[in-house]
Amino acid sequence: MRNRKAFRVPSKRTELEIADLKPPYLEGEALAEAARCLYCHDAPCTKACPTEIDVAGFVRKVSTGNLKGAAKTIFQANAFGYSCARVCPVEVLCEGACVLSLQYKPPVSIGRLQRHATEPFLGEDIMGKASPKKTGRKVACIGAGPASITCAVRLVRVGHEVVIFEKRKIPGGLNTWGIAPYKLYADEALIEAEWLLSLGIELKTGVEVGKDVSIQSLLEKYDAIFLGGGLGQDSFLGIPGEKGPGVFGAIELIERMKTGSSLKLDGVESAAVIGGGNTAIDIARELRYLGLTDVSILYRRTEMEMPGYAHELSAARSAGVRFYEKTVPLRVLRDGEKVTGLVVARAEKARAVEGTERDFPTQMVVLAIGQAGERELLSRLLGVELDSDGCVIVDEATGRTGNPKIFAGGDCVNGGKEVVNAVAEGNRAAAVIDEMLRGGK
Ligand SMILES: Cc1cc2nc3c(=O)[nH]c(=O)nc-3n(C[C@H](O)[C@H](O)[C@H](O)COP(=O)(O)OP(=O)(O)OC[C@H]3O[C@@H](n4cnc5c(N)ncnc54)[C@H](O)[C@@H]3O)c2cc1C
């Protein structure tokens, strides 16, 4: 299934050195796992899914060998049903809600069953019939991440014309270049994104809205705009010694690993990752799997306060990653260009305590302290409001911004959640845009 179509990533790239940690089921394994489902009438698993996939419904179809029916059920609720099968934090969503846990049994492996059901049907005519009637109404989507692609798929299927503007050369957003390789490789993500785009969406890659095409021209040419521009680039700390070789933004590094030809880490054996979110945990695990012997996460607050998932941190620890809580970096130490370590201090309430400074030897520093830039710039250009956390303000029920023609969803609205949330918010906006374009609200 690798590298099938137009958007390619190099066939020799660093992410492929990391194994898929949840490989596909064999048919017998899937049947046995599906048979464990209790088909609860109140379906807590479905309620826990932001896209409300009918989990019991698709699992029943898997159990009877009706994989195509199962795939239909999944994709109709969630256009990224394949990626979500592999990248969703199922531990805190559907599988976390599985009632088998109340009987001290492992939950049904819903994610792996979803992969089993969807993988064979990527690229097939499985979404059901699209409306043959064109409405003559046009929508522009900004960004080709899961939020925009979902919104666009829903709209083209009911007869609207949709153009997606994407500043990068390949589509899929962070689902293509951000996800840990042990969950999903870039070429696999691209297959799903390309298939969805082939359902009638026009994609303009290498076009940055606000630079290559003006907001004004979009507002004039299109009946509605969906903003799915994500969050932006890695943030930096602004500490001495930070600029220069050996200090990386986590997302920049992950993107190079996933879509560049190779990441040269020759001779580097240790890394200090700064941050307490899932991105910090991901990159720390990835570096361990790539063979670095000494990888640490440094977080300024306590473990209990970490925004990253406890199950992810526990997996990182099992992979040999060390975790230092209440630790802040103050300065990057270098010998010439080469990073030799950090000066760190103990932190109370995320602030360095005077007199507690010490050296922390490391050959590489990775910053995973958040993303910024894009949504602020785009929102300013579009004239839509941001809240105090920098998230685009939308009406919760509709995804509509203060401008009735402009909708938004995904990371730029929720501040950075999961692919499944971006999909749910793309679905939400599409339903209201469709209604609006047909003369409703
Ligand atoms: C390192 C990392 C790991 C993650 N791992 C997981 C995971 O395991 N599971 C999970 O569910 N979620 C994960 N996520 C989160 C998930 O990837 C995001 O929530 C999801 O991709 C958000 O989708 P989006 O469409 O809102 O934005 P994005 O995916 O960020 O897409 C936005 C798109 O807009 C484009 N764009 C921005 N500005 C412009 C402009 N001016 N003009 C044109 N195009 C523009 C960008 O290039 C990008 O393609 C991870 C995130 C990160 C950072």
The ligand as an SDF file (V2000), in Angstrom:
LIG
                    3D

 53 58  0  0  0  0  0  0  0  0999 V2000
    3.8080   15.7430   17.3230 C   0  0  0  0  0  0  0  0  0  0  0  0
    2.3250   15.5220   17.2830 C   0  0  0  0  0  0  0  0  0  0  0  0
    1.8250   14.2370   17.4390 C   0  0  0  0  0  0  0  0  0  0  0  0
    0.4440   14.0260   17.4070 C   0  0  0  0  0  0  0  0  0  0  0  0
   -0.0150   12.7460   17.5980 N   0  0  0  0  0  0  0  0  0  0  0  0
   -1.3440   12.5270   17.5810 C   0  0  0  0  0  0  0  0  0  0  0  0
   -1.8330   11.2130   17.7720 C   0  0  0  0  0  0  0  0  0  0  0  0
   -1.0990   10.2680   17.9940 O   0  0  0  0  0  0  0  0  0  0  0  0
   -3.1780   11.0250   17.7040 N   0  0  0  0  0  0  0  0  0  0  0  0
   -4.0450   12.0550   17.4390 C   0  0  0  0  0  0  0  0  0  0  0  0
   -5.2500   11.8180   17.3260 O   0  0  0  0  0  0  0  0  0  0  0  0
   -3.5970   13.3150   17.2730 N   0  0  0  0  0  0  0  0  0  0  0  0
   -2.2590   13.5750   17.3330 C   0  0  0  0  0  0  0  0  0  0  0  0
   -1.7980   14.8440   17.1800 N   0  0  0  0  0  0  0  0  0  0  0  0
   -2.7590   15.9470   16.9800 C   0  0  0  0  0  0  0  0  0  0  0  0
   -3.3240   15.9640   15.5560 C   0  0  0  0  0  0  0  0  0  0  0  0
   -2.3180   15.7240   14.6180 O   0  0  0  0  0  0  0  0  0  0  0  0
   -4.0250   17.2900   15.3150 C   0  0  0  0  0  0  0  0  0  0  0  0
   -4.9990   17.4770   16.3340 O   0  0  0  0  0  0  0  0  0  0  0  0
   -4.7410   17.3500   13.9650 C   0  0  0  0  0  0  0  0  0  0  0  0
   -3.8520   17.0800   12.8970 O   0  0  0  0  0  0  0  0  0  0  0  0
   -5.3470   18.7390   13.7880 C   0  0  0  0  0  0  0  0  0  0  0  0
   -5.9030   18.8570   12.5180 O   0  0  0  0  0  0  0  0  0  0  0  0
   -6.1390   20.2990   11.8600 P   0  0  0  0  0  0  0  0  0  0  0  0
   -6.7200   20.0110   10.5270 O   0  0  0  0  0  0  0  0  0  0  0  0
   -6.8650   21.1640   12.7950 O   0  0  0  0  0  0  0  0  0  0  0  0
   -4.6930   20.9560   11.7260 O   0  0  0  0  0  0  0  0  0  0  0  0
   -3.3430   20.4510   11.0610 P   0  0  0  0  0  0  0  0  0  0  0  0
   -3.2510   18.9860   11.0110 O   0  0  0  0  0  0  0  0  0  0  0  0
   -2.2500   21.1890   11.7590 O   0  0  0  0  0  0  0  0  0  0  0  0
   -3.4410   20.9850    9.5710 O   0  0  0  0  0  0  0  0  0  0  0  0
   -3.4220   22.3660    9.2900 C   0  0  0  0  0  0  0  0  0  0  0  0
   -2.9700   22.5570    7.8600 C   0  0  0  0  0  0  0  0  0  0  0  0
   -3.1030   23.9380    7.4910 O   0  0  0  0  0  0  0  0  0  0  0  0
   -1.9870   24.3240    6.7200 C   0  0  0  0  0  0  0  0  0  0  0  0
   -1.8920   25.7840    6.7760 N   0  0  0  0  0  0  0  0  0  0  0  0
   -1.6330   26.5360    7.8710 C   0  0  0  0  0  0  0  0  0  0  0  0
   -1.6350   27.8390    7.5320 N   0  0  0  0  0  0  0  0  0  0  0  0
   -1.9200   27.9200    6.2160 C   0  0  0  0  0  0  0  0  0  0  0  0
   -2.0740   28.9960    5.2970 C   0  0  0  0  0  0  0  0  0  0  0  0
   -1.9120   30.2700    5.6600 N   0  0  0  0  0  0  0  0  0  0  0  0
   -2.3720   28.7140    4.0060 N   0  0  0  0  0  0  0  0  0  0  0  0
   -2.5220   27.4260    3.6030 C   0  0  0  0  0  0  0  0  0  0  0  0
   -2.3790   26.3590    4.4350 N   0  0  0  0  0  0  0  0  0  0  0  0
   -2.0890   26.5970    5.7250 C   0  0  0  0  0  0  0  0  0  0  0  0
   -0.8550   23.5690    7.3830 C   0  0  0  0  0  0  0  0  0  0  0  0
    0.2760   23.4510    6.5170 O   0  0  0  0  0  0  0  0  0  0  0  0
   -1.5140   22.2160    7.6520 C   0  0  0  0  0  0  0  0  0  0  0  0
   -1.4130   21.3390    6.5620 O   0  0  0  0  0  0  0  0  0  0  0  0
   -0.4300   15.1080   17.2110 C   0  0  0  0  0  0  0  0  0  0  0  0
    0.0690   16.4110   17.0660 C   0  0  0  0  0  0  0  0  0  0  0  0
    1.4260   16.6090   17.1130 C   0  0  0  0  0  0  0  0  0  0  0  0
    1.9630   18.0110   16.9960 C   0  0  0  0  0  0  0  0  0  0  0  0
  1  2  1  0
  2  3  1  0
  2 52  2  0
  3  4  2  0
  4  5  1  0
  4 50  1  0
  5  6  2  0
  6  7  1  0
  6 13  1  0
  7  8  2  0
  7  9  1  0
  9 10  1  0
 10 11  2  0
 10 12  1  0
 12 13  2  0
 13 14  1  0
 14 15  1  0
 14 50  1  0
 15 16  1  0
 16 17  1  0
 16 18  1  0
 18 19  1  0
 18 20  1  0
 20 21  1  0
 20 22  1  0
 22 23  1  0
 23 24  1  0
 24 25  2  0
 24 26  1  0
 24 27  1  0
 27 28  1  0
 28 29  2  0
 28 30  1  0
 28 31  1  0
 31 32  1  0
 32 33  1  0
 33 34  1  0
 33 48  1  0
 34 35  1  0
 35 36  1  0
 35 46  1  0
 36 37  1  0
 36 45  1  0
 37 38  2  0
 38 39  1  0
 39 40  1  0
 39 45  2  0
 40 41  1  0
 40 42  2  0
 42 43  1  0
 43 44  2  0
 44 45  1  0
 46 47  1  0
 46 48  1  0
 48 49  1  0
 50 51  2  0
 51 52  1  0
 52 53  1  0
M  END
$$$$
